[in-house]
Every structure is written in structure tokens, then in C-alpha cells.
């Protein structure tokens, strides 16, 4: 195969189409940024003339290198960043949706304990993301997609955590190692590579405006949360009146960001990394829940939540319906027993009268 390639290379000299790239296999980010070759790789464009289709290294069989033309999905300057992100993250997005945690959630199989844990992790993630967004809000690499009033979630998550954990929620919420790893990545990007922040904002906020609204309904039904929205502030975007139109605006602003081809590639890689970090968070939360159940942690069911809701209402006095029912029953009982009381009193009066008469005689 390699011999045929070498034999034909002189006749395959037309330039590569715009947006195509030629490589043996993709380098790691660190190698690409440093400009150093990956061990075992070879830049085919250097010794050979360009060929009309890219080549991808597939492997070797009995010492013969197998090269085969396949399209490499590398971005071009003319492609919209939003479309590139959608295509680049399609596979890893599906992986995130198919984690055990998310599959159970979508079926409505989520406990209050699980929901509290994921809300706590989201608080740490959005706190870090929005801290770095504020740091770079005037930076041209992010400023066009800066929508704090419409998108930022930290304050909403604080409301939810106060509802679930009480006033001292900051001292009670856990931060698993996977969540801390996500947080550290966000701070690293914001301080060292702010042009990559758009990848994290895209994966989080646009997802919240889309699938997040479905999860809101599932959580409200599964956990019997109040219809007034307590515990679900994270999913409520008061600053966005029309989610579809806002997402269109956001994508158009994102597509207008000025970045070269190399930066686009790095943004795509960062978006995939964001999804992978999210998957690790889900896996860690699932592990925490499993350990809690093994250690005898009581996970509240729907019945427990209903009891919790009733008990909470009794802190401010009995439920009106129950109180009126009990009052009515008491009045009925009193009326039913009053004739007997009258007979006893009358008999007592007669006995007393006779006794006094006998004593007087």
C-alpha cells in the first residue's frame, strides 16, 4: 500500500481543498501548542506534494503501513463556530446524556438526596465559570457573548441551596473531587486562555436553555416540589422571554468572535473537554449516592417528601382543612354526649334534695 502511494504521489499534486488538513494522527494539545512533533508521527505534507484528499493513519499489518483517504473534520475559517461546536460535541454530548445518573434522571428516578448533590456541584461550577467571565467581560475574546442578566446562574443556585439545606448551606454542601477538577479547569482557562471560555459558556448555558427546561419539569414532578418554583430557580431564566430567539442571538454573537483557525480548533477541543468533565461529575455523584445507600443513608422518596411538606406546614399551625374537620368532630361529640350529662346532673340534684330533707326531719 505504501509503495502504491509513493508510486502515485507525483500524479496527485493538486492543492488540498480549503479547510482540509493533512496529518498522520492528531497531536495532543500540549504538543500542538509547543510546535513539537508527536513521537511516531510524520508530517506528510513536508516531503510529498499535496494530494486531493487528506490521509489518516489507520495502522499496520505485518509491517505494511495502511493509509486510506478519509475526510478529517477540521474547521475552516468560513464555517460558523456554533455549527462547528455542535458537530464536534455531538458524540460526547450523547455520552453525557447516557450516563446512569442522567438516564435515571430523565426517567424521573431521582431522589431528593441526589438532586441536592447535583445542585451543590452546579453551584461550584457556575461560581467558577462566572468568576472568570467577570474577569474577562471586557476582553474582545468574550465580550460579545457577555449576558450576565440573562444567563448567570450563581444567584439562582444560592436560592435553591438555601431552600434545600437551610441558612447554613455553605457549610453543608459537598464538593466532590470531580467537581473540584472541573472548577480548577475553569479557573485555569479564564486566567490563561480566556479565548476558550466561550466553549464552556456554550456547553453550559445553551444546554440549560434547552434540555434543562425538560429536566425542570421532571424534577418538579418526581420530587413533588412546589408549583411556585422553590428549589428550581436554577432552571428559571427570568431575563429570557423567548429562549429560541435568545439562542439565535447568542449563536450569532458567538459566530462573530474573531479567531483564527488554530483558535477555533482549540475551542472545539475545549468544548469536548467540558463535556468530559461534566460526565466525570455525574459519575462521581452516582458513586456518592451508591455509597450513601450502602452506609444506610435514607434517601427520601415521594412519600417522605409529602410528609416533609405537611410537617413544614404544621410549623406555622395546622392545615386549615384538618383543623376545621377536627373542630367539627369535637362539636359533634359534645352535642352527642350533652343529654347524658343533663340526666346525671338532674339525678345528682334529686339525691341531694332528698338527703337534705331527711336530715331536716
Secondary structure as GFF3:
##gff-version 3
##sequence-region A 1 361
A	DSSP	alpha_helix	2	8	.	.	.	ID=ss1
A	DSSP	three_ten_helix	9	11	.	.	.	ID=ss2
A	DSSP	alpha_helix	29	34	.	.	.	ID=ss3
A	DSSP	alpha_helix	44	47	.	.	.	ID=ss4
A	DSSP	beta_strand	55	61	.	.	.	ID=ss5
A	DSSP	beta_strand	64	69	.	.	.	ID=ss6
A	DSSP	alpha_helix	81	88	.	.	.	ID=ss7
A	DSSP	alpha_helix	90	97	.	.	.	ID=ss8
A	DSSP	alpha_helix	100	106	.	.	.	ID=ss9
A	DSSP	alpha_helix	112	135	.	.	.	ID=ss10
A	DSSP	three_ten_helix	143	145	.	.	.	ID=ss11
A	DSSP	alpha_helix	148	151	.	.	.	ID=ss12
A	DSSP	alpha_helix	154	165	.	.	.	ID=ss13
A	DSSP	alpha_helix	169	172	.	.	.	ID=ss14
A	DSSP	alpha_helix	177	192	.	.	.	ID=ss15
A	DSSP	three_ten_helix	194	196	.	.	.	ID=ss16
A	DSSP	alpha_helix	197	201	.	.	.	ID=ss17
A	DSSP	pi_helix	202	206	.	.	.	ID=ss18
A	DSSP	alpha_helix	207	209	.	.	.	ID=ss19
A	DSSP	alpha_helix	211	222	.	.	.	ID=ss20
A	DSSP	three_ten_helix	233	235	.	.	.	ID=ss21
A	DSSP	alpha_helix	243	255	.	.	.	ID=ss22
A	DSSP	alpha_helix	261	294	.	.	.	ID=ss23
A	DSSP	alpha_helix	302	314	.	.	.	ID=ss24
A	DSSP	alpha_helix	320	360	.	.	.	ID=ss25
###
